[in-house]
Amino acid sequence: MTNPLPGTRALRTLEAAARHLNFTRAADELGLTPAAVSHQIKEIEDQLGLVLFTRTSRTMRLTAAGAVLFEASTDALDLLGRAVMRARKMTRGTALLKVTLDAQFAAKWLMRRVEDFRRQKPGIELRFDIAYGLRDFDLDDVDVGIRFGAGKYPGLCAHRLFDNIIIPVCSPALLASGPPLREPRDLFHHTLAHIEWARQGVTWPNWRMWMAAAGVDDFDDSRTIVFGTSTDAVQAAVDGNAVALADFAMVANDLSEGRLVRPFELSIRVAPEFAYFLVYPQAVADDPRIAGFRDWILGEVARTPSADRV
């Protein structure tokens, strides 16, 4: 009779211990004590008749057998996780569509249009997963995503949504009552806000870059405020506390509804390969829910004013 295989809980303990090569760090990740991790590893070794780790007072290493089981455990847990997620998607019916996106896109663009989507697509129920981190369509309970990036997503369909055009914005009250803004140098008398972002050698436009485009070569950026998210930078502008650099598509509604104004028409563009993309697995491109959402959002994007027409 063959020895029974370790259960899922034991495999998770083995995988964590082998990845960290440290029982204490594995225990922290799993919510166990180091003694409990050590006990589970000993049980697995006794159950299989194998030595998986060699330990000294200072180091821990996998044996050859341990390395084989570590790789197999990782693969098995990944495969099981993907199967569970597919099963969950199958059981939640054909009406629900889960969309993952970041907070700024949700608040500044998509949520304003949800009622229109519901009128046009009454048979589809939208749910949102608000997250800045990327989701895995095989492991996470999401169907489609809106991602900012270069559009290179292997195995996924990707539809470009917006060109990223960066403009200065401020509140009407600041423009009316603050130091006048007649030329770019007048911005020296205001608090200036932007975000700091860089990826793949591309830097998100900041005030130094905008000033250079405006012909100002002696700009001192020591008085600028750097925010972690565009949402916070834009809110500072809405509140009248700063002039912010913002992505036009994300503030188009604030401009049209009068919460923000453009003190200068000069804009600068993010590297053209970077943009917001609608993405979903190629294997489900014909799913009626995904097709319906895709057609609707691309139609909405086409109707969104461009920076050159405002």
C-alpha positions in Angstrom: 0.0 0.0 0.0 1.4 3.4 -1.0 1.9 6.1 1.7 -0.9 8.7 1.7 0.0 12.1 0.3 0.1 15.2 2.4 -3.1 17.3 2.4 -3.5 20.8 1.1 -2.7 22.4 4.5 0.5 20.4 4.8 1.5 21.4 1.2 1.0 25.1 2.0 3.3 24.7 5.0 5.9 22.9 3.0 5.8 25.4 0.2 6.1 28.4 2.5 9.0 26.8 4.5 10.9 25.9 1.4 10.4 29.3 -0.2 11.6 31.2 2.9 14.0 28.6 4.2 13.1 29.9 7.6 10.4 28.4 9.8 9.8 31.7 11.6 9.0 33.7 8.4 6.9 30.8 7.1 5.0 30.8 10.3 4.4 34.6 10.1 3.0 34.2 6.6 0.7 31.2 7.5 -0.5 32.6 10.9 1.2 29.7 12.8 3.9 29.4 15.4 7.4 28.3 14.3 6.9 25.2 16.4 3.7 24.4 14.5 5.5 24.7 11.2 8.4 22.6 12.4 6.0 19.9 13.7 4.1 19.8 10.3 7.3 19.5 8.4 8.4 16.6 10.6 5.0 14.9 10.1 5.4 15.2 6.3 8.9 13.8 6.5 7.7 10.9 8.6 4.7 10.3 6.4 6.7 10.1 3.2 9.9 8.6 4.7 12.0 11.4 3.3 14.3 14.1 4.7 13.2 17.4 3.1 15.4 19.9 4.9 18.9 19.9 6.4 19.3 22.2 9.3 22.2 23.6 11.3 22.2 26.3 14.0 22.5 29.0 11.4 21.2 27.7 8.0 18.5 25.7 6.4 18.7 24.1 3.0 16.4 21.8 0.9 17.6 18.3 0.3 17.3 17.0 -3.3 14.1 15.3 -2.3 12.9 18.5 -0.7 13.6 20.5 -3.9 11.5 18.1 -5.9 8.6 18.3 -3.5 8.8 22.1 -3.2 8.5 22.4 -7.0 5.6 19.9 -7.0 3.8 21.6 -4.1 4.1 25.0 -5.8 2.6 23.6 -9.1 -0.1 21.6 -7.3 -1.3 24.6 -5.2 -1.2 26.9 -8.2 -3.2 24.3 -10.3 -5.7 23.9 -7.5 -6.1 27.6 -7.0 -6.9 28.1 -10.7 -9.4 25.2 -10.7 -11.2 26.7 -7.7 -11.4 30.1 -9.3 -12.8 28.6 -12.5 -15.4 26.7 -10.5 -16.4 29.8 -8.6 -16.9 31.7 -11.9 -19.0 28.9 -13.2 -21.3 28.8 -10.2 -22.0 32.6 -10.0 -24.1 32.5 -13.1 -24.1 34.3 -16.4 -25.3 37.8 -15.3 -22.4 38.9 -13.0 -19.4 40.6 -14.5 -16.5 41.5 -12.2 -14.3 44.4 -13.2 -10.9 45.2 -11.6 -9.6 48.7 -11.9 -7.8 51.4 -9.9 -9.5 53.9 -7.6 -8.9 56.9 -9.8 -10.3 55.4 -13.0 -13.3 54.2 -10.9 -14.1 57.5 -9.2 -13.2 59.9 -12.0 -14.5 58.1 -15.0 -16.3 54.8 -14.7 -18.6 55.3 -11.8 -20.1 58.4 -13.4 -21.3 56.2 -16.3 -22.5 53.1 -14.5 -26.2 54.1 -14.6 -25.9 54.5 -18.4 -24.4 51.0 -18.6 -27.2 49.6 -16.6 -29.8 51.2 -18.9 -28.1 49.8 -22.0 -27.2 46.4 -20.6 -29.9 45.5 -18.0 -29.0 41.8 -18.2 -25.4 42.3 -16.8 -24.7 43.0 -13.2 -21.4 44.9 -12.6 -19.2 44.3 -9.5 -16.0 46.2 -8.9 -12.6 45.1 -7.5 -10.8 48.3 -6.7 -7.0 47.7 -6.6 -3.8 49.3 -7.8 -2.0 45.9 -8.0 -2.5 43.7 -11.1 -4.9 40.8 -10.8 -4.4 37.3 -12.3 -7.5 36.3 -14.3 -6.8 32.6 -13.5 -6.3 33.1 -9.7 -8.5 36.1 -8.8 -12.3 36.3 -9.1 -12.4 38.9 -11.8 -13.5 38.8 -15.5 -12.1 42.0 -17.1 -9.7 44.7 -16.0 -8.7 48.2 -16.8 -5.0 48.6 -16.5 -2.5 51.3 -17.1 0.6 50.1 -18.9 2.2 49.5 -22.2 -0.5 47.2 -23.5 1.7 44.1 -23.8 -0.3 41.4 -21.9 0.4 37.9 -23.2 -2.7 35.8 -23.5 -5.0 38.8 -23.0 -7.0 41.0 -25.4 -6.1 44.6 -24.9 -8.1 47.6 -26.1 -6.5 51.1 -25.8 -8.8 53.5 -24.1 -7.2 56.9 -23.7 -4.1 58.8 -24.7 -2.7 60.3 -21.6 -2.5 64.1 -22.0 -1.3 65.9 -18.9 -2.6 69.4 -18.2 -2.5 71.9 -15.4 -5.7 72.4 -13.4 -6.9 74.4 -10.4 -10.1 75.5 -8.8 -12.0 78.5 -10.1 -11.7 80.1 -6.7 -7.9 79.9 -6.7 -7.9 81.4 -10.2 -10.2 84.2 -9.2 -8.7 85.1 -5.8 -5.1 83.9 -5.8 -2.0 85.4 -7.4 -2.8 86.0 -11.1 -1.9 83.3 -13.7 -1.1 85.2 -16.9 2.0 83.3 -17.9 3.8 80.1 -16.8 6.2 82.0 -14.5 3.2 83.2 -12.4 2.9 79.6 -11.2 6.0 80.2 -9.1 3.7 82.0 -6.7 1.5 79.0 -6.2 1.8 75.5 -4.6 2.2 73.0 -7.4 1.3 69.4 -7.1 2.0 66.3 -9.3 2.6 62.6 -8.9 5.9 60.7 -9.1 5.8 57.6 -11.4 8.3 55.8 -13.5 8.3 52.5 -15.3 10.4 50.9 -18.1 12.4 54.1 -18.5 9.3 56.3 -18.8 8.6 59.1 -16.3 5.2 60.5 -15.7 5.2 64.2 -16.6 6.0 66.5 -13.7 6.2 70.2 -13.2 9.8 70.5 -14.3 8.9 68.8 -17.6 5.9 71.1 -18.0 7.9 74.2 -17.3 10.6 73.1 -19.8 7.9 72.7 -22.5 6.7 76.2 -21.6 10.1 77.6 -22.1 10.9 78.1 -18.4 14.4 76.8 -17.8 15.1 78.2 -14.2 12.2 76.4 -12.5 12.9 75.4 -8.8 10.9 72.3 -8.0 11.7 72.4 -4.3 8.3 73.9 -3.5 6.3 71.3 -5.4 4.2 68.7 -3.5 4.5 65.1 -4.7 1.5 62.9 -4.1 1.4 59.1 -4.3 -1.8 59.0 -6.4 -3.4 61.2 -9.0 -6.6 61.2 -7.0 -4.9 63.0 -4.1 -3.2 65.5 -6.4 -6.5 66.3 -8.2 -8.3 66.7 -4.9 -5.8 69.2 -3.7 -6.6 71.2 -6.8 -10.4 70.9 -6.3 -10.0 72.1 -2.7 -8.1 75.2 -3.9 -4.8 74.2 -2.2 -2.7 73.7 -5.3 -2.4 73.8 -9.1 -2.0 70.2 -10.1 -0.9 68.3 -13.2 -3.6 65.9 -14.1 -4.5 63.4 -16.8 -7.1 65.1 -18.9 -9.3 62.0 -19.3 -9.6 61.7 -15.5 -10.6 65.4 -14.9 -12.8 66.0 -18.0 -15.9 65.8 -15.9 -14.5 68.1 -13.3 -13.7 70.6 -16.0 -17.1 70.4 -17.7 -18.9 70.7 -14.4 -16.8 73.7 -13.2 -15.0 72.2 -10.3 -11.7 72.7 -12.1 -10.4 75.0 -14.8 -7.3 75.0 -17.0 -5.2 78.1 -16.3 -3.0 77.3 -19.4 -3.7 75.4 -22.5 -0.2 73.9 -22.8 -0.3 70.1 -22.4 2.3 67.3 -22.5 1.9 63.7 -23.3 2.9 60.5 -21.6 5.1 58.2 -23.8 2.6 57.0 -26.5 2.9 53.3 -25.7 1.5 53.9 -22.2 -2.2 54.2 -21.7 -5.3 52.8 -20.0 -6.3 49.5 -21.5 -9.3 47.3 -21.2 -8.0 43.7 -20.9 -9.5 40.2 -20.6 -8.4 36.7 -21.4 -8.5 35.8 -25.1 -10.2 32.5 -24.3 -13.4 34.4 -23.1 -13.5 37.2 -25.8 -16.8 35.9 -27.0 -18.5 35.8 -23.6 -21.7 37.9 -24.0 -21.0 39.8 -20.7 -17.5 40.7 -21.7 -18.5 41.6 -25.3 -21.3 43.8 -24.0 -19.0 45.6 -21.5 -16.3 46.0 -24.2 -18.7 47.5 -26.8 -20.2 49.8 -24.2 -16.9 51.2 -22.8 -15.3 51.7 -26.2 -18.4 53.6 -27.2 -18.1 55.8 -24.1 -14.5 56.4 -24.7 -15.3 57.5 -28.3 -17.7 60.1 -26.9 -15.4 61.5 -24.2 -14.1 65.0 -25.2 -10.4 65.2 -26.1 -8.1 67.8 -24.5 -7.9 69.6 -27.9 -11.7 70.2 -28.0 -12.2 71.6 -24.5 
